[in-house]
Amino acid sequence: MNANSSKIQWLDTLRTFATVGVIIIHISSPLVNMTYGKNMPYWWIGNVVDSAVRFAVPVFLMLSGATLLGKDYNLSEFYKKRVLRVLIPFLFWILVYLIFLWTMLKTSQQPHNFHDVWQWACDLFMKEGVSKHFWYIYMILFIYLFVPFLGKGLRKLSNNLILFILIGWVILCFALRSITLSYYQWTDQYSYKFLGYFIYTGYLVLGFYLSKFPVSSVKIRISSAIVFILTIFIASVSTYFFSKNSHRLDLSIYGYLTLNTIIQSIAIFLLIRDFSFKNKLILQIQNTISDYSYGIYLVHIIVIGVFFRNGIYWSFSNPLISLPLLTIMVLGCSFGIIYVLRKIPLGKYVAG
């Protein structure tokens, strides 16, 4: 396998891990929230699982940095591609989610005339962002505005200077840890929202920086694996003691901008960097999930919502069984929906 295809493979591997990780977060979070103080053995399972996938969103951003910041762009072509690949599918799925959420309302709560439906949709968008997982799309669309300029600036800097910038970013994340950043509502706190978007840009810089150095040493992979496991331990145990001391569930260490999550994201990036699977079946599954990752991200909350409303969630069995099964079911159904949608005329333009 040549260097270029090898590079594509490890990027696909990371994208697959991140896609599955996001699904696991949204499946295990209800378990963590619902069992704390009631069923602690089950809570610990959810806590450890959730602690193990905090890298998911950061890795998506790091992949954007690794793939986008190293190139020069014709601005009109760059923004046109972002509109076609990201914005148009996003607008389509906002409409789908609005229809889905409307059908989930009780008949007495459903608005019917155009004015009432419009007001309901606007209120939902302003107060909740339609669906909370859309916060990432709002953010990445904002970041894309500056990617060509950010990349051009970074390519002029030495690796040591980029490293100093990243150290400053980590310090900034730590300094702002007590500030509540609102990513869902569009009613106020715009300065905080865009501050949050700006801070998350650090993950793009991190992905760009790490992609510059090949990982060929077995020692680096082993060290990365050990560090990754340690971050799971730190996150899960800290969550327990933070919650115990505050007499309520405290998930602050789960945050994507915490030092522990940053270290976890670096660890899995280095663990997978330049790694190549040889099994053809694994490669096919990985490449398929990677290719459909954006669509899966957009639709999976609807799939989870349908499952949960029909009593299919972590409680149908021990979480050691239910969480893996639910992950496979949600992943499979989400893929199936996007696959079918792509086969429909013009569906490929809105599926994601």
MARGU-274490 format. One record per residue (C-alpha): residue number from 0; residue in three letters; x, y, z. Coordinates in nm, 4 decimals. Each point is the difference from the previous one (the first is absolute). Layout:
! residues N
@n: NUM, res: ALA, px: X, py: Y, pz: Z
...
//
This chain:
! residues 352
@n: 0, res: MET, px: 0.0000, py: 0.0000, pz: 0.0000
@n: 1, res: ASN, px: 0.1444, py: 0.3354, pz: -0.0990
@n: 2, res: ALA, px: 0.0453, py: 0.2869, pz: 0.2416
@n: 3, res: ASN, px: -0.2986, py: 0.1910, pz: -0.1268
@n: 4, res: SER, px: -0.2470, py: -0.2863, pz: 0.0370
@n: 5, res: SER, px: 0.1510, py: -0.0819, pz: 0.3395
@n: 6, res: LYS, px: -0.0642, py: 0.3564, pz: 0.1089
@n: 7, res: ILE, px: -0.3594, py: -0.0205, pz: -0.1205
@n: 8, res: GLN, px: -0.0460, py: -0.3253, pz: 0.1863
@n: 9, res: TRP, px: 0.1033, py: 0.1308, pz: 0.3403
@n: 10, res: LEU, px: -0.2120, py: 0.3100, pz: -0.0505
@n: 11, res: ASP, px: -0.2950, py: -0.2263, pz: -0.0788
@n: 12, res: THR, px: 0.0785, py: -0.2056, pz: 0.3093
@n: 13, res: LEU, px: -0.0059, py: 0.3068, pz: 0.2231
@n: 14, res: ARG, px: -0.3196, py: 0.1269, pz: -0.1635
@n: 15, res: THR, px: -0.1629, py: -0.3379, pz: 0.0591
@n: 16, res: PHE, px: 0.1058, py: -0.0004, pz: 0.3660
@n: 17, res: ALA, px: -0.1354, py: 0.3533, pz: 0.0417
@n: 18, res: THR, px: -0.3326, py: -0.0863, pz: -0.1683
@n: 19, res: VAL, px: -0.0557, py: -0.3048, pz: 0.2186
@n: 20, res: GLY, px: 0.1204, py: 0.1981, pz: 0.3023
@n: 21, res: VAL, px: -0.2656, py: 0.2685, pz: -0.0486
@n: 22, res: ILE, px: -0.2716, py: -0.2653, pz: -0.0163
@n: 23, res: ILE, px: 0.1314, py: -0.1619, pz: 0.3185
@n: 24, res: ILE, px: -0.0025, py: 0.3377, pz: 0.1778
@n: 25, res: HIS, px: -0.3660, py: 0.0572, pz: -0.0851
@n: 26, res: ILE, px: -0.0950, py: -0.3541, pz: 0.1015
@n: 27, res: SER, px: 0.1980, py: -0.0178, pz: 0.3233
@n: 28, res: SER, px: -0.0774, py: 0.3524, pz: 0.1266
@n: 29, res: PRO, px: -0.3613, py: -0.0900, pz: 0.0971
@n: 30, res: LEU, px: 0.1389, py: -0.2980, pz: 0.1912
@n: 31, res: VAL, px: 0.2431, py: 0.2231, pz: 0.1903
@n: 32, res: ASN, px: -0.2699, py: 0.2569, pz: 0.0801
@n: 33, res: MET, px: -0.2776, py: -0.2429, pz: 0.0910
@n: 34, res: THR, px: 0.1875, py: -0.2446, pz: 0.2234
@n: 35, res: TYR, px: 0.2157, py: 0.2273, pz: 0.2147
@n: 36, res: GLY, px: -0.0888, py: -0.0586, pz: 0.3633
@n: 37, res: LYS, px: -0.2509, py: -0.2703, pz: -0.0962
@n: 38, res: ASN, px: 0.1914, py: -0.2828, pz: -0.1652
@n: 39, res: MET, px: 0.3693, py: 0.0672, pz: 0.0458
@n: 40, res: PRO, px: 0.1336, py: -0.3196, pz: -0.1647
@n: 41, res: TYR, px: -0.1863, py: 0.0944, pz: -0.3178
@n: 42, res: TRP, px: 0.1081, py: 0.3631, pz: 0.0441
@n: 43, res: TRP, px: 0.3641, py: -0.1013, pz: 0.0142
@n: 44, res: ILE, px: -0.0343, py: -0.1864, pz: -0.3296
@n: 45, res: GLY, px: -0.1502, py: 0.3048, pz: -0.1664
@n: 46, res: ASN, px: 0.2551, py: 0.2284, pz: 0.1628
@n: 47, res: VAL, px: 0.2989, py: -0.2038, pz: -0.1220
@n: 48, res: VAL, px: -0.1470, py: -0.0382, pz: -0.3500
@n: 49, res: ASP, px: -0.0774, py: 0.3713, pz: -0.0244
@n: 50, res: SER, px: 0.3456, py: 0.0861, pz: 0.1319
@n: 51, res: ALA, px: 0.1554, py: -0.2123, pz: -0.2759
@n: 52, res: VAL, px: -0.1549, py: 0.1911, pz: -0.2916
@n: 53, res: ARG, px: 0.0482, py: 0.3643, pz: 0.0958
@n: 54, res: PHE, px: 0.2445, py: 0.0231, pz: -0.2911
@n: 55, res: ALA, px: -0.2767, py: -0.0308, pz: -0.2616
@n: 56, res: VAL, px: -0.0801, py: 0.3642, pz: -0.0736
@n: 57, res: PRO, px: 0.3612, py: 0.1206, pz: 0.0449
@n: 58, res: VAL, px: 0.1218, py: -0.2633, pz: -0.2468
@n: 59, res: PHE, px: -0.2491, py: 0.1210, pz: -0.2616
@n: 60, res: LEU, px: 0.1508, py: 0.3466, pz: 0.0365
@n: 61, res: MET, px: 0.3552, py: -0.1338, pz: -0.0028
@n: 62, res: LEU, px: -0.0775, py: -0.1821, pz: -0.3245
@n: 63, res: SER, px: -0.1174, py: 0.3269, pz: -0.1522
@n: 64, res: GLY, px: 0.3269, py: 0.1585, pz: 0.1040
@n: 65, res: ALA, px: 0.2067, py: -0.2895, pz: -0.1331
@n: 66, res: THR, px: -0.1739, py: -0.0040, pz: -0.3390
@n: 67, res: LEU, px: -0.0799, py: 0.3677, pz: -0.0628
@n: 68, res: LEU, px: 0.2662, py: 0.2224, pz: 0.1533
@n: 69, res: GLY, px: 0.2896, py: -0.1270, pz: -0.2091
@n: 70, res: LYS, px: -0.1390, py: 0.1191, pz: -0.3355
@n: 71, res: ASP, px: -0.0389, py: 0.3197, pz: -0.1982
@n: 72, res: TYR, px: -0.3523, py: 0.0718, pz: -0.1207
@n: 73, res: ASN, px: -0.1872, py: 0.1949, pz: -0.2578
@n: 74, res: LEU, px: -0.2407, py: 0.1679, pz: 0.2432
@n: 75, res: SER, px: -0.3091, py: -0.0240, pz: -0.2200
@n: 76, res: GLU, px: 0.0591, py: -0.3712, pz: -0.0633
@n: 77, res: PHE, px: 0.0680, py: -0.0681, pz: 0.3697
@n: 78, res: TYR, px: -0.3186, py: 0.1683, pz: 0.1196
@n: 79, res: LYS, px: -0.2044, py: -0.1544, pz: -0.2807
@n: 80, res: LYS, px: 0.1099, py: -0.3475, pz: 0.1092
@n: 81, res: ARG, px: -0.0855, py: 0.0740, pz: 0.3636
@n: 82, res: VAL, px: -0.3462, py: 0.1221, pz: -0.1040
@n: 83, res: LEU, px: -0.0670, py: -0.3088, pz: -0.2139
@n: 84, res: ARG, px: 0.1489, py: -0.2573, pz: 0.2379
@n: 85, res: VAL, px: -0.0922, py: 0.1447, pz: 0.3390
@n: 86, res: LEU, px: -0.2516, py: 0.2846, pz: -0.0055
@n: 87, res: ILE, px: -0.2618, py: -0.1344, pz: -0.2447
@n: 88, res: PRO, px: -0.0285, py: -0.3435, pz: 0.1710
@n: 89, res: PHE, px: -0.0127, py: 0.1794, pz: 0.3353
@n: 90, res: LEU, px: -0.2901, py: 0.2218, pz: -0.1092
@n: 91, res: PHE, px: -0.1837, py: -0.3055, pz: -0.1311
@n: 92, res: TRP, px: 0.0435, py: -0.1849, pz: 0.3290
@n: 93, res: ILE, px: -0.1098, py: 0.3014, pz: 0.2028
@n: 94, res: LEU, px: -0.3296, py: -0.0240, pz: -0.1901
@n: 95, res: VAL, px: -0.0167, py: -0.3764, pz: 0.0562
@n: 96, res: TYR, px: 0.0579, py: 0.0442, pz: 0.3740
@n: 97, res: LEU, px: -0.2687, py: 0.2675, pz: 0.0195
@n: 98, res: ILE, px: -0.2481, py: -0.2358, pz: -0.1670
@n: 99, res: PHE, px: 0.1087, py: -0.2845, pz: 0.2274
@n: 100, res: LEU, px: -0.0307, py: 0.2094, pz: 0.3158
@n: 101, res: TRP, px: -0.3411, py: 0.1286, pz: -0.1125
@n: 102, res: THR, px: -0.1260, py: -0.3574, pz: -0.0408
@n: 103, res: MET, px: 0.1308, py: -0.0829, pz: 0.3481
@n: 104, res: LEU, px: -0.2213, py: 0.2667, pz: 0.1597
@n: 105, res: LYS, px: -0.3366, py: -0.0882, pz: 0.1453
@n: 106, res: THR, px: -0.2841, py: 0.0845, pz: -0.2367
@n: 107, res: SER, px: -0.1155, py: 0.2773, pz: 0.2298
@n: 108, res: GLN, px: 0.3495, py: 0.1556, pz: -0.0073
@n: 109, res: GLN, px: 0.0535, py: -0.0100, pz: -0.3748
@n: 110, res: PRO, px: -0.0242, py: 0.3352, pz: -0.1803
@n: 111, res: HIS, px: -0.1860, py: -0.0237, pz: -0.3302
@n: 112, res: ASN, px: -0.0397, py: 0.3298, pz: -0.1834
@n: 113, res: PHE, px: 0.3053, py: 0.1470, pz: -0.1725
@n: 114, res: HIS, px: 0.0518, py: 0.2828, pz: 0.2488
@n: 115, res: ASP, px: -0.0103, py: -0.2303, pz: 0.3031
@n: 116, res: VAL, px: 0.2264, py: -0.2593, pz: -0.1621
@n: 117, res: TRP, px: 0.2493, py: 0.2701, pz: -0.0983
@n: 118, res: GLN, px: -0.0031, py: 0.1473, pz: 0.3508
@n: 119, res: TRP, px: 0.0452, py: -0.3431, pz: 0.1556
@n: 120, res: ALA, px: 0.2916, py: -0.0808, pz: -0.2317
@n: 121, res: CYS, px: 0.1682, py: 0.3362, pz: 0.0646
@n: 122, res: ASP, px: -0.0382, py: -0.0374, pz: 0.3765
@n: 123, res: LEU, px: 0.1466, py: -0.3495, pz: -0.0161
@n: 124, res: PHE, px: 0.2943, py: 0.1201, pz: -0.2056
@n: 125, res: MET, px: 0.0699, py: 0.2983, pz: 0.2242
@n: 126, res: LYS, px: -0.0346, py: -0.1865, pz: 0.3304
@n: 127, res: GLU, px: 0.1391, py: -0.3451, pz: -0.0798
@n: 128, res: GLY, px: 0.1628, py: 0.0218, pz: -0.3421
@n: 129, res: VAL, px: -0.2581, py: -0.2565, pz: -0.1270
@n: 130, res: SER, px: 0.2176, py: -0.2893, pz: 0.1230
@n: 131, res: LYS, px: 0.2850, py: 0.0348, pz: 0.2459
@n: 132, res: HIS, px: 0.2438, py: -0.2012, pz: -0.2088
@n: 133, res: PHE, px: -0.0235, py: 0.2665, pz: -0.2709
@n: 134, res: TRP, px: 0.2233, py: 0.2243, pz: 0.2102
@n: 135, res: TYR, px: 0.2978, py: -0.1656, pz: -0.1689
@n: 136, res: ILE, px: -0.1263, py: 0.0905, pz: -0.3478
@n: 137, res: TYR, px: -0.0589, py: 0.3627, pz: 0.0986
@n: 138, res: MET, px: 0.3530, py: 0.0087, pz: 0.1324
@n: 139, res: ILE, px: 0.1727, py: -0.1703, pz: -0.2931
@n: 140, res: LEU, px: -0.1804, py: 0.2250, pz: -0.2493
@n: 141, res: PHE, px: 0.1289, py: 0.3006, pz: 0.1941
@n: 142, res: ILE, px: 0.3528, py: -0.1421, pz: 0.0114
@n: 143, res: TYR, px: -0.0026, py: -0.0755, pz: -0.3740
@n: 144, res: LEU, px: -0.0254, py: 0.3728, pz: -0.0661
@n: 145, res: PHE, px: 0.3558, py: 0.0404, pz: 0.1276
@n: 146, res: VAL, px: 0.1629, py: -0.3310, pz: -0.0977
@n: 147, res: PRO, px: 0.1712, py: 0.1253, pz: -0.3209
@n: 148, res: PHE, px: 0.1527, py: 0.2932, pz: 0.1890
@n: 149, res: LEU, px: 0.0879, py: -0.2039, pz: 0.3088
@n: 150, res: GLY, px: 0.1754, py: -0.2598, pz: -0.2128
@n: 151, res: LYS, px: 0.1958, py: 0.2597, pz: -0.1934
@n: 152, res: GLY, px: 0.1180, py: 0.1583, pz: 0.3242
@n: 153, res: LEU, px: 0.0947, py: -0.3284, pz: 0.1659
@n: 154, res: ARG, px: 0.2030, py: -0.1193, pz: -0.2976
@n: 155, res: LYS, px: 0.2263, py: 0.3015, pz: 0.0433
@n: 156, res: LEU, px: 0.0793, py: -0.0919, pz: 0.3604
@n: 157, res: SER, px: 0.2637, py: -0.2389, pz: 0.1290
@n: 158, res: ASN, px: -0.1073, py: -0.3157, pz: 0.1782
@n: 159, res: ASN, px: 0.1388, py: 0.1354, pz: 0.3278
@n: 160, res: LEU, px: -0.2081, py: 0.3153, pz: -0.0286
@n: 161, res: ILE, px: -0.3134, py: -0.2019, pz: -0.0753
@n: 162, res: LEU, px: 0.0775, py: -0.2078, pz: 0.3094
@n: 163, res: PHE, px: 0.0216, py: 0.3173, pz: 0.2102
@n: 164, res: ILE, px: -0.3366, py: 0.1093, pz: -0.1421
@n: 165, res: LEU, px: -0.1500, py: -0.3341, pz: 0.0991
@n: 166, res: ILE, px: 0.1419, py: 0.0289, pz: 0.3520
@n: 167, res: GLY, px: -0.1577, py: 0.3443, pz: 0.0236
@n: 168, res: TRP, px: -0.3288, py: -0.1475, pz: -0.1231
@n: 169, res: VAL, px: 0.0056, py: -0.2651, pz: 0.2725
@n: 170, res: ILE, px: 0.0687, py: 0.2691, pz: 0.2610
@n: 171, res: LEU, px: -0.2905, py: 0.2045, pz: -0.1383
@n: 172, res: CYS, px: -0.2308, py: -0.3020, pz: 0.0203
@n: 173, res: PHE, px: 0.0993, py: -0.0481, pz: 0.3626
@n: 174, res: ALA, px: -0.0418, py: 0.3694, pz: 0.0814
@n: 175, res: LEU, px: -0.3509, py: 0.0089, pz: -0.1478
@n: 176, res: ARG, px: -0.1119, py: -0.3294, pz: 0.1545
@n: 177, res: SER, px: -0.2457, py: 0.1706, pz: 0.2369
@n: 178, res: ILE, px: -0.1738, py: 0.1994, pz: -0.2734
@n: 179, res: THR, px: -0.3274, py: -0.1491, pz: -0.1192
@n: 180, res: LEU, px: 0.0033, py: 0.0071, pz: -0.3781
@n: 181, res: SER, px: -0.3425, py: -0.0270, pz: -0.1671
@n: 182, res: TYR, px: 0.0068, py: -0.1963, pz: -0.3253
@n: 183, res: TYR, px: -0.3697, py: -0.0783, pz: -0.0392
@n: 184, res: GLN, px: -0.2082, py: 0.3126, pz: 0.0473
@n: 185, res: TRP, px: -0.0073, py: 0.2914, pz: -0.2430
@n: 186, res: THR, px: -0.1794, py: 0.2401, pz: 0.2330
@n: 187, res: ASP, px: 0.3010, py: 0.1639, pz: 0.1653
@n: 188, res: GLN, px: 0.3638, py: -0.0437, pz: 0.1023
@n: 189, res: TYR, px: 0.1242, py: 0.0285, pz: -0.3580
@n: 190, res: SER, px: 0.3416, py: 0.1173, pz: 0.1141
@n: 191, res: TYR, px: 0.0413, py: -0.3088, pz: 0.2177
@n: 192, res: LYS, px: -0.1201, py: -0.2243, pz: -0.2827
@n: 193, res: PHE, px: 0.2522, py: 0.1356, pz: -0.2496
@n: 194, res: LEU, px: 0.2694, py: -0.0053, pz: 0.2685
@n: 195, res: GLY, px: -0.0712, py: -0.3708, pz: 0.0370
@n: 196, res: TYR, px: 0.0223, py: -0.0505, pz: -0.3759
@n: 197, res: PHE, px: 0.3317, py: 0.1813, pz: -0.0022
@n: 198, res: ILE, px: 0.1389, py: -0.2183, pz: 0.2794
@n: 199, res: TYR, px: -0.1028, py: -0.3188, pz: -0.1794
@n: 200, res: THR, px: 0.2101, py: 0.1131, pz: -0.2959
@n: 201, res: GLY, px: 0.2964, py: -0.1130, pz: 0.2083
@n: 202, res: TYR, px: -0.0906, py: -0.3594, pz: -0.0808
@n: 203, res: LEU, px: 0.0454, py: 0.0718, pz: -0.3723
@n: 204, res: VAL, px: 0.3447, py: 0.1416, pz: 0.0715
@n: 205, res: LEU, px: 0.0758, py: -0.3058, pz: 0.2138
@n: 206, res: GLY, px: -0.1040, py: -0.2379, pz: -0.2779
@n: 207, res: PHE, px: 0.2093, py: 0.1930, pz: -0.2530
@n: 208, res: TYR, px: 0.3026, py: -0.0085, pz: 0.2322
@n: 209, res: LEU, px: -0.0226, py: -0.3707, pz: 0.0829
@n: 210, res: SER, px: -0.0520, py: -0.0972, pz: -0.3650
@n: 211, res: LYS, px: 0.3414, py: 0.1467, pz: -0.0844
@n: 212, res: PHE, px: 0.1853, py: -0.2741, pz: 0.1890
@n: 213, res: PRO, px: -0.0181, py: -0.3656, pz: -0.1106
@n: 214, res: VAL, px: -0.0483, py: -0.2588, pz: 0.2737
@n: 215, res: SER, px: 0.2089, py: -0.3085, pz: -0.0689
@n: 216, res: SER, px: 0.1230, py: -0.0864, pz: 0.3490
@n: 217, res: VAL, px: -0.1691, py: -0.2816, pz: 0.1872
@n: 218, res: LYS, px: 0.0969, py: 0.1772, pz: 0.3236
@n: 219, res: ILE, px: -0.2051, py: 0.3047, pz: -0.0982
@n: 220, res: ARG, px: -0.3052, py: -0.2159, pz: -0.0700
@n: 221, res: ILE, px: 0.0359, py: -0.1894, pz: 0.3267
@n: 222, res: SER, px: 0.0479, py: 0.3248, pz: 0.1915
@n: 223, res: SER, px: -0.3040, py: 0.1503, pz: -0.1735
@n: 224, res: ALA, px: -0.2101, py: -0.3042, pz: 0.0913
@n: 225, res: ILE, px: 0.1085, py: 0.0223, pz: 0.3644
@n: 226, res: VAL, px: -0.0748, py: 0.3735, pz: 0.0135
@n: 227, res: PHE, px: -0.3395, py: -0.0587, pz: -0.1620
@n: 228, res: ILE, px: -0.0901, py: -0.2578, pz: 0.2659
@n: 229, res: LEU, px: 0.1192, py: 0.2370, pz: 0.2736
@n: 230, res: THR, px: -0.2288, py: 0.2757, pz: -0.1293
@n: 231, res: ILE, px: -0.2964, py: -0.2368, pz: 0.0259
@n: 232, res: PHE, px: 0.0970, py: -0.0808, pz: 0.3572
@n: 233, res: ILE, px: 0.0491, py: 0.3663, pz: 0.0910
@n: 234, res: ALA, px: -0.3291, py: 0.1111, pz: -0.1576
@n: 235, res: SER, px: -0.2138, py: -0.2753, pz: 0.1519
@n: 236, res: VAL, px: 0.1516, py: 0.0133, pz: 0.3500
@n: 237, res: SER, px: 0.0022, py: 0.3814, pz: 0.0073
@n: 238, res: THR, px: -0.3650, py: 0.0062, pz: -0.1060
@n: 239, res: TYR, px: -0.0855, py: -0.2247, pz: 0.2928
@n: 240, res: PHE, px: 0.1849, py: 0.2079, pz: 0.2605
@n: 241, res: PHE, px: -0.1081, py: 0.3359, pz: -0.1463
@n: 242, res: SER, px: -0.3600, py: -0.1175, pz: 0.0099
@n: 243, res: LYS, px: 0.0332, py: -0.1394, pz: 0.3510
@n: 244, res: ASN, px: 0.1515, py: 0.3212, pz: 0.1339
@n: 245, res: SER, px: -0.2559, py: 0.2274, pz: -0.1659
@n: 246, res: HIS, px: -0.2948, py: -0.2288, pz: 0.0898
@n: 247, res: ARG, px: -0.1157, py: 0.0006, pz: -0.3608
@n: 248, res: LEU, px: 0.1148, py: -0.1473, pz: -0.3277
@n: 249, res: ASP, px: 0.3043, py: 0.1995, pz: -0.1142
@n: 250, res: LEU, px: 0.1098, py: -0.0750, pz: -0.3557
@n: 251, res: SER, px: 0.2333, py: 0.2956, pz: -0.0370
@n: 252, res: ILE, px: 0.3050, py: -0.2119, pz: -0.0789
@n: 253, res: TYR, px: -0.1899, py: -0.1431, pz: -0.2977
@n: 254, res: GLY, px: 0.0312, py: 0.3405, pz: -0.1696
@n: 255, res: TYR, px: 0.1662, py: 0.0059, pz: -0.3413
@n: 256, res: LEU, px: 0.2320, py: 0.2833, pz: 0.1031
@n: 257, res: THR, px: 0.1280, py: -0.1566, pz: 0.3223
@n: 258, res: LEU, px: 0.3669, py: -0.0966, pz: 0.0243
@n: 259, res: ASN, px: -0.0933, py: -0.3662, pz: 0.0392
@n: 260, res: THR, px: -0.2055, py: -0.0026, pz: -0.3209
@n: 261, res: ILE, px: 0.2722, py: 0.1851, pz: -0.1915
@n: 262, res: ILE, px: 0.2547, py: -0.2617, pz: 0.1126
@n: 263, res: GLN, px: -0.2392, py: -0.2837, pz: -0.0870
@n: 264, res: SER, px: -0.0506, py: 0.1439, pz: -0.3488
@n: 265, res: ILE, px: 0.3756, py: 0.0295, pz: -0.0553
@n: 266, res: ALA, px: 0.0503, py: -0.3554, pz: 0.1233
@n: 267, res: ILE, px: -0.2504, py: -0.1593, pz: -0.2370
@n: 268, res: PHE, px: 0.1224, py: 0.2153, pz: -0.2900
@n: 269, res: LEU, px: 0.3559, py: -0.1230, pz: 0.0512
@n: 270, res: LEU, px: -0.1190, py: -0.3555, pz: 0.0627
@n: 271, res: ILE, px: -0.1781, py: -0.0145, pz: -0.3358
@n: 272, res: ARG, px: 0.2355, py: 0.2304, pz: -0.1961
@n: 273, res: ASP, px: 0.1502, py: -0.1892, pz: -0.2982
@n: 274, res: PHE, px: -0.1532, py: -0.3269, pz: 0.1220
@n: 275, res: SER, px: -0.1285, py: -0.2303, pz: -0.2734
@n: 276, res: PHE, px: -0.2576, py: -0.2763, pz: 0.0335
@n: 277, res: LYS, px: 0.0700, py: -0.3025, pz: -0.2185
@n: 278, res: ASN, px: -0.3333, py: -0.1815, pz: 0.0299
@n: 279, res: LYS, px: -0.2105, py: 0.0778, pz: -0.3093
@n: 280, res: LEU, px: -0.3322, py: -0.0260, pz: 0.1830
@n: 281, res: ILE, px: 0.1111, py: 0.2421, pz: 0.2710
@n: 282, res: LEU, px: 0.1293, py: 0.2353, pz: -0.2675
@n: 283, res: GLN, px: -0.3303, py: -0.0104, pz: -0.1875
@n: 284, res: ILE, px: -0.2053, py: 0.0655, pz: 0.3148
@n: 285, res: GLN, px: 0.2352, py: 0.2784, pz: 0.1067
@n: 286, res: ASN, px: 0.0006, py: 0.1707, pz: -0.3386
@n: 287, res: THR, px: -0.3791, py: -0.0226, pz: -0.0246
@n: 288, res: ILE, px: -0.0573, py: 0.1560, pz: 0.3429
@n: 289, res: SER, px: 0.2538, py: 0.2707, pz: -0.0793
@n: 290, res: ASP, px: -0.1673, py: 0.0792, pz: -0.3326
@n: 291, res: TYR, px: -0.3426, py: 0.0222, pz: 0.1644
@n: 292, res: SER, px: 0.1203, py: 0.1650, pz: 0.3220
@n: 293, res: TYR, px: -0.1582, py: 0.3429, pz: -0.0556
@n: 294, res: GLY, px: -0.3381, py: -0.1442, pz: -0.0898
@n: 295, res: ILE, px: 0.0168, py: -0.2408, pz: 0.2930
@n: 296, res: TYR, px: 0.0797, py: 0.2890, pz: 0.2316
@n: 297, res: LEU, px: -0.2944, py: 0.2015, pz: -0.1291
@n: 298, res: VAL, px: -0.2628, py: -0.2759, pz: 0.0218
@n: 299, res: HIS, px: 0.1032, py: -0.2105, pz: 0.2993
@n: 300, res: ILE, px: -0.1860, py: 0.2068, pz: 0.2613
@n: 301, res: ILE, px: -0.3298, py: -0.0702, pz: -0.1785
@n: 302, res: VAL, px: 0.0804, py: -0.3716, pz: 0.0023
@n: 303, res: ILE, px: 0.0832, py: 0.0116, pz: 0.3708
@n: 304, res: GLY, px: -0.3188, py: 0.1990, pz: 0.0643
@n: 305, res: VAL, px: -0.2162, py: -0.2579, pz: -0.1770
@n: 306, res: PHE, px: 0.1689, py: -0.2810, pz: 0.1906
@n: 307, res: PHE, px: -0.0392, py: 0.1720, pz: 0.3362
@n: 308, res: ARG, px: -0.3666, py: 0.0847, pz: -0.0603
@n: 309, res: ASN, px: -0.0632, py: -0.3678, pz: -0.0672
@n: 310, res: GLY, px: 0.1758, py: -0.1128, pz: 0.3161
@n: 311, res: ILE, px: 0.3207, py: -0.1053, pz: -0.1720
@n: 312, res: TYR, px: 0.2789, py: 0.1505, pz: 0.2053
@n: 313, res: TRP, px: 0.2680, py: -0.1072, pz: 0.2452
@n: 314, res: SER, px: -0.2482, py: -0.1493, pz: 0.2499
@n: 315, res: PHE, px: -0.1046, py: -0.2996, pz: -0.2135
@n: 316, res: SER, px: 0.3033, py: -0.1905, pz: 0.1301
@n: 317, res: ASN, px: 0.3175, py: 0.0381, pz: 0.2018
@n: 318, res: PRO, px: 0.1856, py: 0.3009, pz: -0.1485
@n: 319, res: LEU, px: 0.2937, py: -0.2251, pz: -0.0842
@n: 320, res: ILE, px: -0.2385, py: -0.1579, pz: -0.2517
@n: 321, res: SER, px: -0.2458, py: 0.2785, pz: -0.0791
@n: 322, res: LEU, px: 0.2542, py: 0.2748, pz: -0.0769
@n: 323, res: PRO, px: 0.1915, py: -0.1964, pz: -0.2686
@n: 324, res: LEU, px: -0.3252, py: -0.1289, pz: -0.1531
@n: 325, res: LEU, px: -0.1550, py: 0.3463, pz: -0.0059
@n: 326, res: THR, px: 0.3140, py: 0.1432, pz: -0.1569
@n: 327, res: ILE, px: -0.0122, py: -0.2557, pz: -0.2808
@n: 328, res: MET, px: -0.3751, py: 0.0501, pz: -0.0481
@n: 329, res: VAL, px: 0.0206, py: 0.3795, pz: -0.0121
@n: 330, res: LEU, px: 0.3044, py: -0.0088, pz: -0.2263
@n: 331, res: GLY, px: -0.1627, py: -0.2531, pz: -0.2335
@n: 332, res: CYS, px: -0.3340, py: 0.1818, pz: -0.0215
@n: 333, res: SER, px: 0.1669, py: 0.3384, pz: -0.0483
@n: 334, res: PHE, px: 0.2170, py: -0.1391, pz: -0.2773
@n: 335, res: GLY, px: -0.3038, py: -0.1653, pz: -0.1612
@n: 336, res: ILE, px: -0.1950, py: 0.3263, pz: -0.0054
@n: 337, res: ILE, px: 0.2851, py: 0.1938, pz: -0.1591
@n: 338, res: TYR, px: 0.0724, py: -0.2828, pz: -0.2449
@n: 339, res: VAL, px: -0.3600, py: -0.0061, pz: -0.1232
@n: 340, res: LEU, px: -0.0193, py: 0.3791, pz: -0.0113
@n: 341, res: ARG, px: 0.3126, py: 0.0138, pz: -0.2153
@n: 342, res: LYS, px: -0.1625, py: -0.2391, pz: -0.2489
@n: 343, res: ILE, px: -0.2995, py: 0.2289, pz: -0.0470
@n: 344, res: PRO, px: 0.0325, py: 0.2541, pz: -0.2851
@n: 345, res: LEU, px: 0.1717, py: 0.3127, pz: 0.1365
@n: 346, res: GLY, px: 0.0169, py: -0.1699, pz: 0.3418
@n: 347, res: LYS, px: 0.3779, py: -0.0029, pz: -0.0031
@n: 348, res: TYR, px: -0.0034, py: 0.3792, pz: 0.0190
@n: 349, res: VAL, px: -0.1920, py: 0.0081, pz: 0.3289
@n: 350, res: ALA, px: 0.0813, py: -0.3336, pz: 0.1665
@n: 351, res: GLY, px: 0.3354, py: 0.1070, pz: 0.1400
//
